[in-house]
């Protein structure tokens, strides 16, 4: 009889995922920003906005994360993304909002509080919502978009990042709808 294999930890995070129509627009913007900054655009199926990154978690903790996600009660909301910026040291070009997005902040704080209450450690730096457009960017021209990109957020997800030879692949483990507006 073969010994029972232990399940490996999974690298997980909670995130917002754009729908297919928005993903096309964001992918085009990512290609433009990557071209101008000398970077590599984020793959269309990797475009997301992280709510909470939890790193490697054992299987039983991933199940606890599913329960936490299911317990979040928040309303659907609209985001207005209008600013392109960069994290120079990390070589990241990103899309974010010039003004605080109160509903996004409320969702992130509720999730962070539930995670903390269940013993999960989160990053200590302040939450800086952004969507990564490009990696390996040498120089990002920070600017406002002429017209904000609107995003109707109607759900959030628990996602696993799986390492493969050609880079990471993301797989949704669970997704929860947000209450209708």
Secondary structure, DSSP 8 states (H G I E B T S, - for coil): ---------EEEEEEEE--HHHHHHHHHHHHHHHHHHT-EE--GGG-EEEEEEEEEE-HHHHHHHHHHHHT---B-EEEEEEEEEEETTTTEEEEE-SS--HHHHHHHHHHHHHHHHTT----SS-----EEEEES-S----EEEEEEEEEEE-EEEEEEEEEETTEEEEEEEEEEE-B--
